[in-house]
Amino acid sequence: MGKIFIPTSFNIDLEFESAPFHTRMIAWIIDFVLQIFYIIIAYNVYASAAGNYARNISGYDMWALQLIILLPVFTYHFFCELFWNGQSVGKKLLGIRVVNDNGGKAAPGQYMIRWLLRSSDLSIPIIIIAIVFGWIGALKALWITTLMFVADLVLVAVHKKSKRLGDLAAGTLLIKANPKGNLEDTIFMEVSDSYVPVFPQVMRLSDRDINTIKGILDTGRQTGHIQMVENASVRVKNVLAIQSTMPAFDFLDTLLKDYNYLSTKG
C-alpha cells in the first residue's frame, strides 16, 4: 500500500495511505451497479410515460425528458463527493475518499474538474444509454473516453500518489478515509467556562496550524511515535517563543485547549 507524506508548517510530514487499486475498483463497481439500478428504474418510468403521453408530448420534449432522467447518472460522483466530504456510496463502503493535495477537504471547483475528467465512469454508461434509448450516435464519442481510460490506468499504476487525469488536473488525491494525521479530524474540545488559558500566544497560529497539531497528536498516540510529537512541540515553542517544561503531549494538548477557549469564549 502506497504511503503519501505531506509536509506541514512545523517541518513534520503527515502520513497518508493512498487508496489501493483494487479498493478503488471495487468502490467503482459498487457505484456503477447503483447507477445501473437507477437506469433500469428510470427507463421503466420513462417507458410508461412515453406510452401514456406519446400523443401529447413532442419529440423534443421526450428528448428533454430523457436527458433529465439521465442527469443523476452523469452527475452522481460530482454531487456525492461535493456533499459527502469526498465520498460516493462505493467510496464510503470501502473506506476511501477524495482530498486535496494538502490532505484537507477539496474545494467544489476541484470536485468539478475531477468529475469532468471521469473517463472510466462515462464509457460504460454511454454504451448502456445508447442501447436502452437508441442513441447509437453517442457511441462515436467512446474513442475519446477509451483513450482517457487507458491513460487513467497507466497513471494510477505509475504515479507515486496514484493520481489519474482528473486528480492531476484538480489537485486531488484518493486516500484511505481514516489516514494517520488526517487534517479533517475535528479540533473541538469541551472546555469549561472557568478554564484559564496558559499560552495565549496560540492565537498567533492559523487554523491549519491547529489542525496540524491535532493530527500530529493523534498520530503520535496511535503509533507511539513520541519523537515526532516532541519535535513538533519544540518547533511550536520556538515559533511562539514559549518557555515551558511541560511534556510534549501535555504541552500540545494545552495549546488545543487554549485555542478552543480563546476562539469561542475568549
Steps between C-alpha positions, in 0.01 A plus 500: 500500500650837395593758760449871438688754711374858509730765654354741758603842625666330800746304284311181589371276223147366546459145376211393277426167337404513134195301396610162354403432140276204586318708763439778249374246247257334744369842607449590133313173436266569794427849370455367149248237615303773677499708182382203293227427754384861471505484117280188503244666727517829310459324166184324622361835614598656168344216299180533696488876447583466132222249455235701683582845369667437165222673312516814714879538525717618212822330400706782650314471830566126513865563426513756782330249732764241415778744587335589831462133588864431422638808675544326840714231333746749353512728807501220759868519596518878498210556739590204721857622547387860541245433776648185659850630571670346199316168507247316287305200627769263375785708643326522838444124517864433405639766734663736249440863411621794293712774661707786364878483463546641851291226658203728568149518359492560126329812366183482287701603194740210556213251518363654179829464310544146627148412388542652154793264438332180622569298187450162664158603632374626166597223259274220624197724578524636145481145362203408716316824427561459126348151514207585729393823334622428149758779498741302282670819387628551855732203453715714271629686807637184659841521335573811706396347830684178413828687455442686827416174677827342387689811611329481841602136546862576411516804728347324800754221455813714459429830680652512848171630642280278278344798327289476188441780247221658702712504816796656321283776354304564819783465752333218692588162649306184574599370843378275777218676683669482841867563426757572765516871568179581314461878493123469492485362855311743719697728733199567721557438870254560781651770724328629813417867542735515799798383294799734509713503183866422557648604167303788341772515232320208335269745323793598279467160331268447205211255487711276280780504759255393771367223278857386441572488874184293553605263222849460646360427847259240364772335294739495796241333722397246238850400393711574809715735290606709800795664328274656237285659773809625684639652182170676436492626859848649468411660168182661637685632807757661275237653270298642791802582719363291786712377789341190651616176659169320434529157337439517125155337505381715793633816338324443166180391675508823700545701183187339354302578816625859498407538135152357553436729796642819349334448159152434645490664843794730523 
